[in-house]
Amino acid sequence: MEDLTRQLWTGALPDPRAPGRSLAEIAEYPAALARARALVGWDLPVDLAALRARWPWSIDLARLSVEAEGDLAPLRAAVAKAGRRHGVLARALWSQGLTDEALACLDTLDPASETFAEDQATRAELRILSDLSADPVPGPRGLHLSLIATWRREGGGALARRLSLEAAALPAHPPIWSWLIDTFVAERDFVHARAALDGFAARVPDHPDLAAARIRLALEAEDWPGARALLDAQGERHAPWCWNARRHVQHLRCLTDEISATDQPDFTPLRQQAEAALRLYPRNGVLQGLWLMARELTEDWDALARDLTGWSDARAAAALLLRLGLPDAALAVLDRAAPAPPDDAFRACLRRAEALLRKGALDAARAALGPLPDAAPLAADHAYWAAEIAAAARDLSAARAALAPALATSPTRMGLWLTAARVAFLAGEDATATEALARFRALKTDQLGAPPEDDLRDLIARDAASPQPGPGRAARAFARALPAFRPLGGPPIPPRIAHYWEGPRSAPLDRSLRAWARLYPQRLYDAAGARDWLAAHTNLAPLFERLTQPATRADLFRVALIAREGGLFADLDEYPRAALDDWLIGAAAVLVVEEGHATIANNFLAARPGLPLFARLQTRLARTLEATPQPYPWWHSGPAPLTLEADRDRDTPGLRFLPQPDYDARIATNLPFPHKRGPGHWR
């Protein structure tokens, strides 16, 4: 079989049916079953009907028919005839979303069956995963199931308390320790994830899952050099066709970070490695996700989007379509999703709600979430999106109500604390916002091993709590009361658009350029072109040349250009999906109030020439950038100073302030361009 795996690693087989035909020459059942399992795992053609005809009693061959063909009938018949291994049938039914039938087939088990204990344990597991009561199961398997039940009933906090109380008595049962590590990572509880790793190492120091767990925690701590050293220490470094799927996953994650750290990342090797790994493990969902990520980083997004419409994993396809700025396409894919197990079906609802939020349909997004699930981890996921939707609608009491129980049961979920901090900031609860950010920073420090740098959240929360007026207070004023639009007569905003870009152009960037060019006459400036324009029309060219960050150069240039010539300006990670002309009618300027902290965005601007707001902003930016050796773009040249100047003119006729949902209804924002993974991306 190693020769075949080496062939698959190198490329597609010249005759994919050849390995399946060789099965006819195998007379012994165990050898035939092993070969059939391997071929089904590689997604190579196998005549399973012929094999079942030779061994009609084989439940394992019938199970392969479910995996390869989605056909449950042979497995139903084989289990019914044998009167055993009902758990195998139940899991197959469960995988296809037939939850009630899966549970029903385990209701009446025969204690005399040779598989009674295993079937009984499967029944307990599926009932726990259905959030139903379950009979206790003896031994380490039962202890493992009880830990799963605690997590689902009470959340990550309760699971951490159990580990602290019971760690010394937990057995040397690798599945328990591997599950604990994975679950605490999912909860973003790195203190207890590392404690579980230590417990695993103390009990089973030579287990192969232990090395994989160490690598995973290194990757989660963003320590890719450490992860690479651990991967290389596993041996067979130059024989990847011998690796298991998990090692391929970890290698690809590490390779992504390694490529991202280069000055001009080229992700072609990542895609090649992902494609090779998928030939060996085509049914592995994590590898499929990494392959899709590699495609996102290396190819034209329009072509990728067309391929995704027929992708078998609807949730994965929808997630990527959202990253490409296509919420309607994501919704269409979800509409065609096959039935799935309960947790996966719930997560599809979350994905639908996210897609509706990304297109600005807040009421529909709220309805798509559905009722709060019973399982605490899922309820925490539900709470996050419920709070995000409520915050976007500026229903801050609803956002707080959604977050409170989730923060109690899942206290290490960093995303919940960030949303809580933002909601408190918008509500004017500065002490609560500061406390939530401190909690986030402590959790992030646990993850990385060092405190994170201050970012925009820290800066704006600190500013809002200051007695001096600043961007924080101005932003909060926009959050509390969006100024009404009063149209003006006079000349319209010039219907032309400008962009700024430095460095190599990627396929996603060219896609955005094409989309904007379909709407308006377009100009693209690079550093040299912007400098020349500034030299011809302002006295800012020397300052522009001294600036070292592309973001600050872009910020200074866009404001000067809009102040003098007017028109539209958009960053190229903004992707328009609909016409914008009605926004410009009667408007002296069109500004977007960001969903995050209600600052005024500068990734999209539209204005008439000579607007005092932008003239003042140009002066402010020049003064600030002259005096600041290492400016933080968001704070010194981007949304923060723009928010201050816009607040001065908030009641001026002709200023159209768009809430983020209205903007999202037409423009996808902040798309994940490949360069954002590397050092060339500014903060």
C-alpha positions in Angstrom: 0.0 0.0 0.0 2.9 2.4 0.6 3.6 2.4 -3.2 0.1 3.5 -3.8 0.2 6.3 -1.1 3.4 7.5 -2.7 1.8 7.6 -6.1 -1.2 9.6 -4.7 1.1 12.0 -3.0 2.8 12.7 -6.3 -0.3 13.1 -8.3 -3.6 11.7 -9.5 -3.5 8.0 -10.6 -3.4 7.4 -14.4 -6.1 4.8 -13.9 -8.1 5.3 -10.6 -10.1 2.1 -11.1 -7.1 -0.2 -11.3 -6.6 -0.6 -7.5 -10.3 -1.4 -7.1 -10.2 -4.1 -9.8 -7.3 -5.8 -8.0 -9.7 -6.5 -5.1 -11.3 -9.3 -7.1 -8.0 -11.3 -6.8 -8.1 -11.2 -3.0 -9.8 -14.3 -1.5 -9.4 -13.6 2.2 -12.0 -11.4 3.8 -9.7 -9.5 6.2 -7.3 -8.5 3.5 -10.2 -7.6 1.1 -11.8 -5.4 3.9 -8.6 -3.6 4.7 -8.0 -2.9 1.0 -11.6 -1.7 0.5 -11.3 0.6 3.5 -8.1 2.1 2.2 -9.6 2.7 -1.3 -12.8 4.2 0.1 -10.7 6.4 2.3 -8.8 7.6 -0.8 -12.1 8.2 -2.6 -11.0 5.7 -5.3 -13.7 3.6 -7.2 -14.6 0.3 -5.5 -17.3 -2.2 -6.5 -18.7 -2.5 -3.0 -21.8 -4.4 -4.3 -19.6 -7.2 -5.6 -17.8 -7.4 -2.3 -21.0 -7.5 -0.3 -22.2 -10.3 -2.6 -19.1 -12.3 -1.6 -19.5 -11.6 2.1 -23.2 -10.7 2.6 -22.9 -10.9 6.4 -20.2 -8.2 6.6 -21.4 -5.1 8.6 -18.1 -3.4 7.9 -18.5 -3.6 4.1 -22.1 -2.3 4.5 -20.7 0.6 6.5 -18.3 1.4 3.7 -21.3 1.7 1.4 -22.6 4.6 3.6 -19.2 6.3 3.5 -18.6 5.9 -0.2 -22.1 6.1 -1.6 -24.3 7.5 1.1 -26.4 4.3 0.9 -27.8 3.2 4.3 -29.9 0.3 3.0 -27.1 -2.4 3.1 -26.1 -1.4 6.6 -29.7 -1.4 7.8 -30.2 -4.9 6.4 -26.8 -6.3 7.7 -27.4 -5.0 11.3 -31.0 -6.3 11.3 -29.9 -9.7 10.2 -27.0 -10.0 12.5 -28.8 -8.5 15.5 -25.6 -6.7 16.7 -23.5 -3.6 16.1 -26.5 -1.4 16.3 -24.2 1.5 17.3 -22.5 1.3 13.9 -25.9 1.9 12.2 -26.8 4.6 14.7 -23.7 6.5 14.0 -24.3 6.2 10.2 -27.9 7.5 10.7 -26.6 10.3 12.9 -24.0 11.4 10.3 -26.8 11.9 7.8 -29.0 14.0 10.2 -31.4 11.2 10.9 -31.2 11.8 14.7 -34.5 10.3 15.8 -33.9 7.1 13.8 -30.4 6.9 15.2 -31.7 7.0 18.8 -34.6 4.7 18.1 -32.4 1.9 16.7 -30.6 1.8 20.1 -33.8 1.8 22.2 -34.1 -2.0 22.5 -30.7 -3.6 22.8 -30.3 -7.3 23.5 -28.1 -7.8 26.6 -27.0 -11.2 25.1 -25.5 -9.6 22.0 -21.8 -9.7 21.8 -21.7 -5.9 21.1 -24.2 -5.0 23.8 -21.6 -3.0 25.9 -20.4 -1.0 22.9 -23.9 -0.4 21.6 -25.0 0.7 25.1 -22.0 3.2 25.2 -23.0 4.5 21.8 -26.5 5.0 23.0 -25.3 7.0 26.0 -23.0 9.1 23.8 -25.7 10.0 21.3 -28.2 10.8 24.0 -25.7 13.2 25.6 -25.0 14.8 22.2 -28.8 15.2 21.9 -28.9 16.8 25.4 -31.0 14.0 26.8 -30.4 11.9 30.0 -28.3 8.9 29.6 -27.6 5.7 31.6 -24.2 5.6 33.2 -21.5 3.6 31.4 -18.8 1.8 33.4 -15.0 2.4 33.2 -12.9 5.1 31.5 -15.4 5.4 28.6 -18.1 6.2 31.0 -15.9 8.8 32.7 -15.2 10.4 29.4 -18.9 10.6 28.6 -19.6 12.2 32.0 -17.0 14.9 31.2 -18.8 15.5 27.8 -22.1 15.7 29.7 -20.7 18.2 32.2 -19.4 20.4 29.4 -22.7 20.4 27.5 -24.9 20.9 30.5 -22.8 23.5 32.3 -20.1 24.8 30.0 -16.4 25.3 29.9 -16.1 26.8 33.3 -17.7 23.8 35.0 -15.4 21.4 33.0 -12.4 23.4 34.2 -13.6 23.1 37.8 -14.0 19.3 37.4 -10.4 19.0 36.0 -9.1 21.0 39.0 -10.9 18.8 41.4 -10.5 15.4 39.8 -7.2 15.6 37.9 -5.3 13.4 40.3 -7.9 10.6 40.0 -8.3 10.6 36.2 -7.0 7.4 34.6 -4.3 6.9 32.0 -6.9 6.8 29.2 -5.6 8.8 26.2 -9.0 9.6 24.7 -10.0 11.5 27.9 -6.8 13.6 27.9 -6.9 14.3 24.1 -10.5 15.4 24.4 -9.8 17.6 27.4 -7.0 19.4 25.5 -9.1 19.9 22.4 -12.1 21.1 24.3 -10.2 23.6 26.4 -8.6 24.9 23.2 -12.1 25.3 21.7 -13.1 27.2 24.9 -9.9 29.3 24.6 -8.9 28.2 28.1 -5.2 27.7 27.6 -4.4 27.4 31.3 -6.5 24.2 31.6 -5.5 23.0 28.1 -1.8 23.1 29.3 -2.8 21.4 32.6 -4.5 18.6 30.6 -1.4 18.3 28.5 0.7 17.9 31.7 -1.7 15.3 33.0 -1.5 13.4 29.8 2.3 13.5 29.8 2.5 12.3 33.4 0.3 9.3 32.7 1.2 8.2 29.1 4.5 9.9 28.3 5.1 8.0 25.0 1.7 8.2 23.5 1.7 9.6 19.9 -1.3 11.8 20.6 0.8 13.6 23.2 3.3 14.9 20.6 0.3 16.1 18.4 -1.2 17.9 21.4 2.1 19.7 22.1 2.3 20.8 18.4 -1.3 22.0 18.5 -0.7 24.1 21.6 2.4 25.6 20.0 0.4 26.6 17.0 -2.4 28.0 19.1 0.2 30.1 21.0 1.4 31.4 17.6 4.8 29.8 18.2 5.2 28.3 14.7 9.0 27.9 15.0 8.4 25.7 18.1 5.6 23.8 16.3 8.0 23.2 13.3 10.7 21.8 15.6 8.2 19.4 17.2 6.9 18.3 13.8 10.4 17.6 12.4 11.3 15.6 15.5 8.5 13.1 14.6 10.7 11.6 11.9 9.8 10.7 8.3 10.2 14.4 7.5 10.8 13.7 3.8 8.1 11.0 3.4 4.9 12.9 3.8 2.9 10.1 2.1 3.5 8.2 5.4 2.0 10.9 7.6 -1.4 10.6 9.2 -4.1 13.3 8.5 -3.4 15.1 11.7 0.2 15.6 10.9 -0.7 17.0 7.5 -3.1 19.4 9.1 -0.4 20.6 11.5 2.2 20.9 8.8 -0.1 23.0 6.7 -1.0 25.3 9.6 2.7 25.7 10.3 3.5 26.3 6.6 0.9 29.0 6.4 2.5 30.9 9.3 6.0 30.4 7.8 5.0 31.7 4.4 3.0 34.6 6.0 6.2 35.7 7.8 8.0 36.5 4.6 8.1 40.0 3.1 6.2 39.0 -0.1 4.2 35.8 0.8 3.7 33.3 -2.0 1.2 30.7 -0.9 1.6 28.4 -4.0 3.6 25.8 -2.0 0.8 25.7 0.6 -1.8 25.0 -2.1 0.4 22.3 -3.6 0.9 20.6 -0.3 -2.8 20.8 0.6 -3.8 19.3 -2.7 -1.3 16.4 -2.2 -2.6 15.8 1.3 -6.2 15.8 0.1 -5.4 13.0 -2.4 -4.4 10.9 0.6 -7.3 12.0 2.9 -10.0 13.4 0.6 -12.7 13.0 3.2 -11.0 14.9 6.0 -13.0 18.0 6.7 -10.1 20.0 8.3 -7.8 19.3 5.3 -10.6 20.3 3.0 -10.9 23.6 4.9 -7.1 24.2 4.7 -7.2 23.5 0.9 -10.0 26.0 0.5 -8.0 28.5 2.4 -5.0 27.9 0.2 -7.2 28.4 -2.9 -8.4 31.7 -1.3 -4.8 32.8 -1.0 -3.7 31.8 -4.5 -6.5 32.2 -7.1 -9.1 34.4 -8.6 -12.0 34.7 -6.1 -14.7 34.8 -8.8 -13.7 31.4 -10.1 -13.4 30.1 -6.6 -16.9 31.4 -5.8 -18.3 29.5 -8.8 -16.8 26.3 -7.6 -18.1 26.7 -4.1 -21.7 26.8 -5.2 -21.6 23.0 -5.7 -19.3 22.2 -2.7 -20.5 19.2 -0.6 -19.9 20.8 2.8 -22.4 23.7 2.8 -21.2 25.3 6.0 -17.5 25.4 4.9 -18.6 26.7 1.5 -20.8 29.4 3.0 -18.0 30.5 5.4 -15.6 31.0 2.5 -18.2 32.8 0.4 -18.7 35.2 3.3 -14.9 35.8 3.3 -15.1 36.6 -0.4 -17.8 39.2 0.3 -20.8 37.2 -1.1 -23.5 36.8 1.6 -26.2 36.0 -1.0 -24.2 33.2 -2.5 -23.5 31.9 1.0 -27.3 31.9 1.8 -28.0 30.0 -1.5 -25.5 27.3 -0.6 -27.0 26.9 2.9 -30.4 26.6 1.3 -29.2 23.4 -0.5 -27.4 21.9 2.6 -28.0 18.3 3.3 -29.4 17.2 6.6 -26.8 17.1 9.3 -26.3 16.0 12.9 -27.9 18.4 15.5 -24.8 20.4 16.4 -23.8 20.8 12.7 -27.4 21.8 11.8 -27.3 24.4 14.6 -24.0 25.8 13.3 -25.5 26.1 9.8 -28.2 28.3 11.4 -25.4 30.4 12.9 -23.8 30.7 9.5 -27.1 31.8 8.0 -27.5 34.4 10.7 -23.9 35.6 10.0 -24.6 35.9 6.3 -27.7 37.9 6.9 -25.8 40.2 9.3 -23.1 40.7 6.7 -25.7 41.9 4.2 -27.3 44.3 6.7 -30.5 42.3 7.2 -30.6 42.5 11.0 -34.2 41.3 11.7 -33.7 38.3 9.4 -30.4 37.6 11.0 -32.0 37.6 14.5 -34.8 35.3 13.3 -32.3 32.9 11.6 -30.5 32.3 15.0 -33.6 30.4 16.2 -34.1 29.5 19.9 -31.3 29.3 22.4 -29.9 25.7 22.4 -29.8 23.6 25.6 -26.0 22.7 25.3 -24.0 25.4 27.0 -21.1 25.5 24.4 -23.7 26.0 21.6 -25.6 28.5 23.7 -22.3 30.5 24.0 -22.0 30.5 20.2 -25.6 31.6 20.0 -25.0 34.4 22.5 -22.1 35.7 20.6 -24.1 36.2 17.4 -27.2 37.4 19.2 -25.1 40.1 20.9 -23.4 41.0 17.6 -26.7 41.4 15.8 -28.2 43.4 18.7 -25.2 45.7 18.9 -25.4 46.3 15.2 -29.0 47.4 15.8 -27.8 49.4 18.8 -30.1 47.4 21.0 -27.5 47.3 23.8 -29.8 45.9 26.5 -30.6 42.9 24.3 -26.8 42.5 23.7 -26.1 42.5 27.4 -28.9 40.1 28.1 -27.5 37.6 25.5 -24.0 37.8 26.8 -24.5 37.5 30.6 -25.3 33.8 30.8 -22.7 32.9 28.2 -20.0 34.7 30.1 -20.9 32.8 33.2 -20.8 29.3 31.6 -18.0 30.0 29.1 -15.8 32.5 30.9 -12.7 32.0 28.7 -14.3 32.7 25.3 -12.3 35.8 24.2 -14.8 36.8 21.6 -17.5 37.1 24.2 -15.4 39.5 26.3 -14.5 41.7 23.3 -18.2 42.0 22.4 -19.0 42.7 26.0 -16.4 45.4 26.1 -17.7 47.0 22.9 -21.3 46.9 24.2 -20.3 48.5 27.5 -18.3 51.2 25.6 -21.3 52.0 23.4 -23.6 52.2 26.5 -21.2 54.6 28.3 -20.3 52.0 30.9 -16.5 52.8 30.9 -15.6 50.8 34.0 -17.4 47.7 32.7 -15.7 48.1 29.3 -12.3 48.4 30.9 -12.9 45.4 33.1 -14.0 43.3 30.0 -10.9 44.4 28.1 -8.7 43.5 31.0 -10.3 40.0 31.1 -9.6 39.6 27.4 -6.0 40.7 27.8 -5.5 38.2 30.6 -6.9 35.4 28.5 -4.8 36.5 25.5 -1.7 36.5 27.7 -2.5 33.0 28.8 -2.6 32.0 25.1 0.5 33.8 23.9 2.7 33.7 27.1 3.1 37.5 26.9 0.7 40.5 27.1 -0.7 41.7 23.7 0.1 45.2 22.5 -2.6 47.9 23.0 -4.8 48.2 19.9 -7.8 50.3 18.9 -10.1 48.8 21.5 -7.8 49.8 24.4 -7.1 53.2 22.9 -10.8 54.2 22.4 -12.0 52.8 25.7 -9.2 54.6 27.5 -10.1 57.8 25.6 -13.8 57.6 26.4 -13.1 57.2 30.1 -10.8 60.3 30.0 -12.3 63.6 31.3 -11.0 65.3 28.1 -13.2 65.2 24.9 -11.8 62.9 22.3 -12.6 60.3 19.6 -14.2 58.0 22.2 -16.8 60.4 23.3 -17.4 61.6 19.7 -17.9 58.0 18.5 -20.3 57.3 21.4 -22.4 60.3 20.4 -22.8 58.8 16.9 -23.8 55.4 18.4 -26.5 57.0 20.5 -28.0 59.3 17.9 -27.3 59.1 14.2 -27.7 62.6 12.7 -30.6 62.9 10.4 -29.8 63.6 6.7 -30.9 66.9 5.3 -30.3 67.0 1.6 -28.7 70.0 -0.1 -29.0 71.5 -3.6 -26.0 72.4 -5.6 -23.4 70.4 -7.5 -23.4 66.6 -6.8 -20.6 64.6 -5.4 -18.4 63.9 -8.5 -19.2 60.3 -9.7 -15.6 59.0 -9.9 -13.6 56.8 -7.6 -10.0 56.7 -6.5 -7.9 54.0 -4.8 -4.4 53.7 -3.3 -2.3 50.6 -3.4 1.4 49.8 -2.7 3.2 46.6 -3.6 2.3 43.6 -5.8 -1.3 43.2 -7.0 -3.1 40.0 -6.2 -6.0 38.4 -8.0 -8.5 39.4 -5.2 -7.3 43.0 -5.5 -7.9 43.0 -9.2 -11.3 41.6 -8.7 -12.2 44.6 -6.5 -10.8 46.9 -9.0 -13.0 45.4 -11.7 -16.1 45.7 -9.5 -15.5 49.4 -8.7 -14.7 50.1 -12.3 -18.2 48.8 -13.3 -19.7 51.6 -11.2 -17.5 54.6 -11.7 -14.6 56.0 -13.7 -11.6 54.9 -11.7 -8.1 56.0 -10.8 -5.5 53.9 -9.0 -2.6 55.6 -7.3 0.6 54.1 -6.1 3.1 55.7 -3.8 4.8 57.6 -6.7 1.6 58.7 -8.2 0.3 59.9 -4.9 3.5 61.8 -4.1 3.4 63.5 -7.5 -0.3 64.5 -6.9 0.5 65.9 -3.5 3.5 67.8 -4.8 1.4 69.4 -7.5 -1.6 70.3 -5.3 -0.4 70.6 -1.7 2.7 71.1 0.5 2.3 67.6 1.9 4.7 65.7 -0.4 7.7 65.9 1.9 5.6 64.6 4.8 4.3 61.8 2.6 7.8 60.8 1.7 8.9 60.6 5.4 6.1 58.3 6.3 7.1 54.6 6.3 3.7 52.8 6.8 1.6 52.3 3.7 -1.5 52.9 5.8 -0.5 56.4 7.0 0.5 57.4 3.5 -2.8 56.2 2.2 -4.7 58.0 4.9 -2.9 61.3 4.3 -3.4 61.1 0.5 -7.0 60.1 0.5 -8.0 63.0 2.8 -6.0 65.5 0.6 -7.5 64.2 -2.6 -11.1 64.2 -1.3 -10.6 67.7 0.2 -9.5 69.1 -3.1 -11.2 67.1 -5.8 -14.1 65.4 -4.1 -15.5 62.2 -5.5 -15.4 58.7 -3.9 -12.4 56.9 -2.3 -12.5 53.2 -1.3 -9.9 50.8 0.0 -9.6 47.8 -2.3 -10.6 45.3 0.4 -14.1 46.9 0.0 -16.2 45.0 -2.6 -19.3 46.6 -4.0 -22.3 44.4 -4.7 -24.9 47.0 -5.7 -25.1 50.6 -7.1 -24.5 53.5 -4.8 -25.7 56.5 -6.8 -28.7 57.2 -4.5 -26.3 57.7 -1.6 -24.8 60.7 -3.4 -28.1 62.5 -4.3 -28.3 65.7 -2.2 -25.2 64.8 -0.2 -22.2 67.0 0.5 -20.5 63.9 2.0 -21.3 60.2 2.7 -19.7 58.8 5.8 -20.1 55.3 7.4 -20.5 54.8 11.2 -18.6 51.7 11.9 -20.3 48.7 13.5 -17.4 48.3 16.0 -17.0 51.3 18.2 -19.2 53.8 16.1 -16.2 55.7 14.8 -16.4 57.1 11.3 -14.8 54.7 8.8 -12.2 56.0 6.3 -12.2 52.9 4.1 -15.0 54.5 2.1 -15.4 58.2 1.7 -17.5 60.4 -0.7 -17.6 64.2 -0.7 -18.0 67.3 -2.8 -14.8 69.2 -3.5 -13.7 71.9 -1.0 -15.7 70.6 2.0 -14.5 72.3 5.2 -14.6 69.0 7.1 -11.9 67.5 4.9 -9.9 70.7 4.8 -9.8 70.7 8.6 -9.0 67.0 8.7 -6.1 67.5 6.3 -4.6 70.1 8.6 -5.1 67.9 11.7 -3.5 64.9 10.0 -0.5 66.8 8.8 0.1 68.3 12.3 -0.3 64.9 14.0 1.9 63.0 11.6 4.6 65.6 11.8 4.7 65.3 15.6 4.3 61.5 15.9 7.4 59.4 15.2 5.6 56.0 15.1 1.9 56.7 14.3 -0.8 54.1 14.8 -2.8 54.5 11.6 -6.2 53.9 13.1 -5.7 56.4 15.9 -3.4 59.1 14.3 -4.5 59.2 10.7 -7.6 57.1 10.2 -11.1 56.8 11.9 -10.2 58.5 15.2 -9.4 62.0 13.8 -12.1 61.7 11.2 -14.6 61.0 13.9 -13.6 64.1 15.8 -13.9 66.3 12.7 -17.2 64.7 11.7 -18.6 65.2 15.1 -18.0 69.0 14.8 -20.2 69.0 11.7 -22.7 66.3 12.7 -25.7 68.7 12.3 -24.5 70.3 9.0 -26.9 69.9 6.1 -25.8 67.5 3.4 -23.9 65.1 5.6 -25.2 61.5 5.1 -24.2 59.2 7.9 -24.8 55.6 7.0 -25.1 53.0 9.7 -22.9 49.9 9.1 -25.9 47.6 8.2 -26.9 50.0 5.4 -23.4 50.0 4.1 -23.1 46.2 4.4 -26.3 45.8 2.3 -24.3 47.0 -0.7 -20.6 46.7 0.1 -18.6 43.9 1.6 -16.0 45.3 3.9 -12.5 44.5 5.0 -12.0 41.4 2.9 -9.2 39.0 3.9 -6.7 39.8 1.1 -3.6 37.5 1.1 -1.2 40.2 2.1 -2.9 40.7 5.4 -1.3 37.5 6.7 2.2 38.9 6.3 4.3 41.7 7.7 3.3 44.0 4.8 -0.2 44.4 6.4 -0.5 47.3 8.7 -2.3 47.2 12.0 
